[in-house]
Amino acid sequence: MEPVNSTEVSEFFLKGFSGYPALEHLLFPLCSVMYLVTLLGNTGIVAVSMLEARLHTPMYFFLGNLSILDICYTSTFVPLMLIHLLSAQKTISFLGCALQMCLSLSTGSTECLLLAIMAYDRYLAICRPLRYPMLMSRQLCCVLAGAAWVLCLFKSVTETVIAMRLPFCGHRVVSHFTCEILAVLKLACADTSISEVFLLVGAVLLLPVPLAFICLSYVLILATTLRVPSAAGRRKAFSTCSAHLAVVMLFYSTVIFMYMKPKSKEARVSDEVFTVLYAVVTPMLNPINYSLRNKEAKEAARKVWGRMQASR
């Protein structure tokens, strides 16, 4: 057996769409506009939920966390991806790759837990309305959100350290537009089973388990809502949940499609394009879902805008 070449890798080349220059020039303006809308929309939700006293509720507290997550998630890879779309130099340092991998894993994982927490919040608000203020206190909101951020960060740091400590033997071309952990693991010239086990356990805990919890919460919400005697009461209950349910369906349908479909041996450009679009489109649509489907949010935004105009 030949000795393993232990050449250290100081940087990676992110292949992305380097073989399709026309596609790169098409994706650049498209992704630039979507990233700008994502930043403006999610920043607007955070600002309105902080400035409008009527929105100082658990629902908007968690929504603000979701918006911050979406800003952080897209910012981990979109700015560098936009530079690479117009540049022939598509490299990223070893440390930068590890940081990008860790932050994208952490924010994506946190969103899985946060969506489950938001479903639990809606369950308490609709199925336990009299005890809701006591059950979902400000302190509990902070504990739930903080635990989601901290636990997922710890999980992601662990996964990243295990993956990046593997020998890469001089291999440096990542068949992706970002330092996605599965794409980086393909470059390792050692046994990756430990890293794969960690990823599998994390995927099970953060995809099927929260999704099952969300489905159970909405089954109970639906059962309670159907027992409401007035049509107006039923409409109000449905309207408070429709935005969150739309976000859940969009997020999980795209993630499940990308990671549960049969894997092809060769990377296809269509999969890469879909990954780019869902990674940028989903965070962009979240504030649109909540602002267009929620009358309270629209009224609060108009009030904040009116106060800003009046103060000039």
Backbone hydrogen bonds, N-H to C=O, Kabsch-Sander energy under -0.5 kcal/mol:
donor,donor_aa,acceptor,acceptor_aa,energy
6,S,4,V,-0.6
10,S,8,E,-0.6
12,F,92,I,-3.2
13,F,172,R,-3.5
14,L,12,F,-0.6
14,L,90,K,-2.9
15,K,13,F,-1.0
15,K,174,V,-2.7
16,G,174,V,-0.5
16,G,176,H,-1.2
18,S,15,K,-2.3
20,Y,17,F,-2.5
24,E,20,Y,-2.0
25,H,21,P,-2.0
26,L,22,A,-1.1
27,L,23,L,-2.7
28,F,24,E,-1.9
30,L,26,L,-1.1
31,C,27,L,-3.3
32,S,28,F,-2.1
33,V,29,P,-2.2
34,M,30,L,-2.0
35,Y,31,C,-2.4
36,L,32,S,-2.1
37,V,33,V,-2.5
38,T,34,M,-2.2
39,L,35,Y,-2.4
40,L,36,L,-2.6
41,G,37,V,-3.0
42,N,38,T,-2.3
43,T,39,L,-2.1
44,G,40,L,-2.3
45,I,41,G,-1.9
46,V,42,N,-2.1
47,A,43,T,-2.6
48,V,44,G,-2.8
49,S,45,I,-2.4
50,M,46,V,-1.3
51,L,47,A,-2.5
52,E,48,V,-2.3
53,A,51,L,-0.7
55,L,52,E,-1.6
56,H,53,A,-1.8
57,T,55,L,-2.1
61,F,57,T,-2.1
62,F,58,P,-2.5
63,L,59,M,-1.8
64,G,60,Y,-2.1
65,N,61,F,-1.6
66,L,62,F,-2.3
67,S,63,L,-2.3
68,I,64,G,-2.2
69,L,65,N,-2.4
70,D,66,L,-2.3
71,I,67,S,-2.1
72,C,68,I,-2.5
73,Y,69,L,-3.1
74,T,70,D,-2.2
75,S,71,I,-1.8
76,T,72,C,-0.9
76,T,73,Y,-0.9
77,F,74,T,-1.0
78,V,74,T,-2.7
81,M,77,F,-2.4
82,L,78,V,-2.7
83,I,79,P,-1.7
84,H,80,L,-2.4
85,L,81,M,-1.8
86,L,82,L,-0.7
86,L,83,I,-0.9
87,S,83,I,-0.5
87,S,84,H,-0.5
90,K,88,A,-1.1
92,I,12,F,-2.3
94,F,10,S,-2.4
97,C,93,S,-2.7
98,A,94,F,-2.2
99,L,95,L,-2.5
100,Q,96,G,-2.6
101,M,97,C,-2.6
102,C,98,A,-2.5
103,L,99,L,-2.5
104,S,100,Q,-2.2
105,L,101,M,-2.2
106,S,102,C,-2.5
107,T,103,L,-2.5
108,G,104,S,-2.1
109,S,105,L,-2.3
110,T,106,S,-2.5
111,E,107,T,-1.8
112,C,108,G,-1.2
113,L,109,S,-1.6
114,L,110,T,-2.8
115,L,111,E,-2.3
116,A,112,C,-1.2
117,I,113,L,-2.3
118,M,114,L,-2.5
119,A,115,L,-1.7
120,Y,116,A,-2.0
121,D,117,I,-2.2
122,R,118,M,-2.1
123,Y,119,A,-2.1
124,L,120,Y,-2.4
125,A,121,D,-2.3
126,I,122,R,-1.9
127,C,123,Y,-2.9
128,R,123,Y,-0.5
128,R,124,L,-1.6
132,Y,128,R,-0.9
134,M,131,R,-0.5
135,L,131,R,-2.9
136,M,132,Y,-3.0
137,S,134,M,-0.5
137,S,135,L,-0.8
141,C,137,S,-2.2
142,C,138,R,-2.1
143,V,139,Q,-2.2
144,L,140,L,-2.9
145,A,141,C,-2.5
146,G,142,C,-2.6
147,A,143,V,-2.7
148,A,144,L,-2.0
149,W,145,A,-2.2
150,V,146,G,-2.7
151,L,147,A,-2.7
152,C,148,A,-1.8
153,L,149,W,-1.8
154,F,150,V,-2.5
155,K,151,L,-2.4
156,S,152,C,-2.4
157,V,153,L,-2.6
158,T,154,F,-2.1
159,E,155,K,-2.3
160,T,156,S,-2.5
161,V,157,V,-2.6
162,I,158,T,-2.2
163,A,159,E,-2.1
164,M,160,T,-2.9
165,R,161,V,-1.1
166,L,163,A,-1.1
170,G,7,T,-1.2
171,H,168,F,-2.6
174,V,13,F,-2.8
174,V,172,R,-0.8
175,S,173,V,-0.6
176,H,174,V,-2.3
180,E,178,T,-2.2
184,V,180,E,-2.1
185,L,181,I,-2.3
186,K,182,L,-1.0
187,L,184,V,-1.7
188,A,185,L,-1.2
189,C,167,P,-2.6
196,E,192,T,-2.4
197,V,193,S,-2.3
198,F,194,I,-2.1
199,L,195,S,-2.2
200,L,196,E,-2.4
201,V,197,V,-2.7
202,G,198,F,-2.4
203,A,199,L,-2.5
204,V,200,L,-2.3
205,L,201,V,-2.3
206,L,202,G,-1.9
207,L,203,A,-1.5
209,V,204,V,-1.5
211,L,207,L,-1.9
212,A,208,P,-2.6
213,F,209,V,-2.1
214,I,210,P,-2.5
215,C,211,L,-2.5
216,L,212,A,-2.4
217,S,213,F,-2.3
218,Y,214,I,-2.2
219,V,215,C,-1.9
220,L,216,L,-2.1
221,I,217,S,-2.2
222,L,218,Y,-2.5
223,A,219,V,-2.3
224,T,220,L,-2.2
225,T,221,I,-2.8
226,L,222,L,-2.2
227,R,223,A,-0.6
227,R,224,T,-0.8
228,V,225,T,-1.5
234,R,230,S,-1.8
235,R,231,A,-2.5
236,K,232,A,-2.2
237,A,233,G,-2.1
238,F,234,R,-2.5
239,S,235,R,-2.5
240,T,236,K,-1.7
241,C,237,A,-0.8
241,C,238,F,-0.6
242,S,238,F,-2.0
243,A,239,S,-0.7
245,L,241,C,-2.7
246,A,242,S,-2.2
247,V,243,A,-2.0
248,V,244,H,-2.4
249,M,245,L,-2.5
250,L,246,A,-2.3
251,F,247,V,-2.7
252,Y,248,V,-2.7
253,S,249,M,-2.0
254,T,250,L,-1.6
255,V,251,F,-2.1
256,I,252,Y,-2.8
257,F,253,S,-1.9
258,M,254,T,-2.2
259,Y,255,V,-2.5
260,M,256,I,-2.3
261,K,257,F,-0.7
272,E,268,R,-1.6
273,V,269,V,-2.5
274,F,270,S,-2.3
275,T,271,D,-2.4
276,V,272,E,-2.3
277,L,273,V,-2.5
278,Y,274,F,-2.9
279,A,275,T,-2.2
280,V,276,V,-1.6
281,V,277,L,-3.8
282,T,278,Y,-1.7
284,M,280,V,-1.1
285,L,281,V,-2.3
286,N,282,T,-1.4
288,I,284,M,-0.7
289,N,285,L,-3.0
290,Y,286,N,-2.1
291,S,287,P,-2.3
292,L,288,I,-2.5
293,R,289,N,-1.7
294,N,290,Y,-0.6
295,K,293,R,-0.6
298,K,294,N,-1.8
299,E,295,K,-2.4
300,A,296,E,-2.2
301,A,297,A,-2.3
302,R,298,K,-2.1
303,K,299,E,-2.1
304,V,300,A,-2.5
305,W,301,A,-2.5
306,G,302,R,-2.5
307,R,303,K,-2.4
308,M,304,V,-2.1
309,Q,305,W,-2.2
310,A,306,G,-2.4
311,S,307,R,-1.7
312,R,309,Q,-0.8
